[in-house]
Amino acid sequence: MPTIKILPHAEYCPDGRQVNAPAGTSICEALLDNGVEVEHACDMVCACTTCHVIVREGGRTLSEMEEGEEDMLDRAWGLEPDSRLSCQAILGQADVTIEIPKYSINHAREKN
């Protein structure tokens, strides 16, 4: 079972964290299932960029990026060459290290 290492993020994961998830799970699902409340305004259907992450290690082991994800990422804040939408990045068999960007583009953000 692959491990996702999450680098520290002031709001979502202040101390950093490691979570395990089965291959075939999206990074977003794995984070949410393990209590890391990453934004996902479109309910993980690749219609926004709020779940944007930067894959620092292990990116080649994730599912290939499809055209719809590439198009959406063009709108993401802080886009980098290793950026992915976590709802579309499906885990393979290897571990990955991700960074959640400091900001996201989410004009309708709601907190409970």
Backbone hydrogen bonds, N-H to C=O, Kabsch-Sander energy under -0.5 kcal/mol:
donor,donor_aa,acceptor,acceptor_aa,energy
4,I,19,V,-3.4
5,K,3,T,-0.6
5,K,96,V,-3.1
6,I,4,I,-0.6
6,I,17,R,-3.7
7,L,5,K,-0.6
7,L,98,I,-2.7
9,H,13,C,-2.0
13,C,9,H,-1.6
16,G,13,C,-2.0
17,R,6,I,-2.0
19,V,4,I,-2.3
21,A,2,P,-2.0
24,G,91,L,-2.4
25,T,22,P,-1.4
27,I,86,S,-0.6
27,I,89,A,-2.2
28,C,86,S,-2.4
30,A,26,S,-2.4
31,L,27,I,-2.5
32,L,28,C,-2.6
33,D,29,E,-2.9
34,N,30,A,-0.9
34,N,31,L,-0.8
35,G,32,L,-1.6
36,V,31,L,-2.8
37,E,35,G,-0.9
38,V,36,V,-2.3
43,D,40,H,-2.1
52,H,49,T,-1.7
53,V,84,R,-2.9
54,I,99,E,-2.8
55,V,53,V,-0.5
55,V,82,D,-2.6
56,R,54,I,-0.9
56,R,97,T,-2.0
57,E,97,T,-1.6
61,T,58,G,-1.7
62,L,59,G,-1.3
63,S,90,I,-1.6
70,E,66,E,-2.1
71,D,67,E,-2.6
72,M,68,G,-2.1
73,L,69,E,-2.7
74,D,70,E,-1.1
75,R,72,M,-2.2
76,A,73,L,-1.8
79,L,76,A,-0.9
83,S,80,E,-2.1
84,R,53,V,-2.7
86,S,51,C,-1.8
86,S,84,R,-0.6
88,Q,85,L,-1.9
89,A,85,L,-1.4
90,I,88,Q,-0.9
91,L,25,T,-2.9
96,V,3,T,-2.3
97,T,57,E,-2.3
98,I,5,K,-3.1
99,E,54,I,-2.3
106,N,104,S,-1.0
109,R,106,N,-0.8
